[in-house]
Amino acid sequence: MARILLPDPSGLGEHVDWSLHRPEMATGMGQLSAAVYGNSRLPLREREAARWIIALINHCEVCQDTRVAAADAHQVDDDFYGAVAAWATSEGLSVREKLAAEFAQLFALDHQAMDDAFWERLRGAYDDDEVADLLICCGMFLGLGRAMAVVGVPAPPNRILL
């Protein structure tokens, strides 16, 4: 149950309804989410590695229950999520997937630890437009996921597929 009263149910679920106290702002949140999922050029596994790390950090039930629609085509399964959770020691991830997970973790927990050595490794694998993409994705994942975790909305009964 959400920690704030929900307006009349929209039929979209508690993960959306809490934000309808401020519909103009909720629209912007929805547009940001749609922009990230509809326009990110990062490979799906890399974007999903960053999203999963932030979902775990945020303790967001909605985010942790969400999955990608094209999971089979991209080999995004429970083994993948387990490998991402243990990204630092995982042998099942590419260098870029590990960097996406590491970036997300630092972004969410200690952005000042992104020192020159980290940026050198990141820029050795990602070009500037990809780094910008990762930054925008992580900003959306952290902000919206944290908001849902703070409000305490449960995962919807029907899993969200991206």
N, C-alpha and C positions, 0 to 999 in steps of 0.2 A: 504494500500500500504506500502510495506517495506521501511524503511528509508535508505537502501542502494540499489544500482542498482542490479538487479538480473541477473545472467548469463542467457544464453539461457535456457528456461524452460525445465526441465527434465521430466515433466509430473507427478512429485511427489507432487507438490504444493509449494507455497511460503514458507511454514514452513520448507521445506528442501532446496529449491533452493538457498536461501541467503547464506547457508553454503558452497555451491559448489565453492565459490571463493577460498576455501582451501580444495579441495577434500580429501586429505590425512587425514586432521583433521576431516572433516565431517564424514568420514568412522568410525573414532574412536568414535565420538559422537553417531553414529547409533549403533555401537557395544555395547557401554555402555547402551544405551536405551534397546536394545534387551536382554542384560544380565540381566538387572533389571527386565524387564517384563517376561522374560523367565525362570528366575532362583530364583526369590524371593520365599521364603518358608513361608512368612507371610500370614496369612489368607487374602483373597482378601479385605474384608471390612476394615481391619486394614491398609493395604497398601493404599487403596483408601482414607481412612481418612487422612493419611499423605499427599498424593498427592493433595487432594482437598484443604487442608489448604494452602499448598505452592502455588497452582494455584491462590488462592485468594490473597495471599500476593504479588505474582509476578505481578498480573494483566495481566497474560498471556491469551490472547483470545483463543489460540490453546488449552492450558491446561484446561481452563474452559469449553470448548466445548467437550473435549474428554470424553468418557465414557467407561465402561467395557462391553465386549461382553456378559459376563455371568451375566448381571445385575439382571435379574429375579430370577435366581437360588440362588443368594446371597442376595437378598432383598436390592439391591443398586438402589434406585430410587430418585426422587426429594426430598422426605421426608428424606431420608438418608443424602443427601447433605445439606439440611437445618439443620439437627441435627448436622452434623459435623461443619458447620459454627458457630454454637452456642454450641460447644462441652462442654464448662465449665458449662453450665446450662442444657444441654440436658439430658433427661431421656431415650432417644431412642437409646443410645449407650452403649456398654459393657465397663467395666473398661479398658480393653486393647485398645478398639477403642478410648476412650477418651485420654488415655496415648499416643497413636500414634499421635493423633491430637495435643496434648500439646507438644510432642517432636518436631513435625514438626514446630510448631509455634516458639518455643524457638530456634530451629536449625536455622531458617530463620531470626529471628529478634533479639535474645538476648541469644546466646549460653552460655554466661558467667553466666546467671541466672540459669543454670543447676547445682544447688547446691547439696550438699550431700543428703539433704532431698528428692529432686526430684529423684536423682539416686537410692535412697533406694526404693522409690515407683516404679520406672521403673523396677528395678531388682527384685522386689517382684512379678512382673507380667511377665517379659520377661527374658529368659536366655541369656547368652552371644552371642550365634550364632544368636538369634533373634534380639538382639540389633545391632549386626554388620550388619545384613540384613537391618534393619531400617535406620541405618546410611548411608549405600550405596544408598538405595532408595532415601532418602532425599537429599543427595548430588547431585544425578542425577536430581531429580525434581527441586531443586533450581537452579542449574547451567544451565541446558538446557532451563528450563522455563523462567528464567531471561533473557537469551540470546534472546529468541524469543520475549519477551516483549520489550526489549531494541530496537531490530530491528524493531518492530512494525508490525510483520506479522499477518494477520487476520487468523481466523479459516478457515480451508479449507471448500469448499462447501459441501463436503461429510464428515460427522462426523467421526473422528478417533475412532475406537473401539479397545480396548486393549484386 
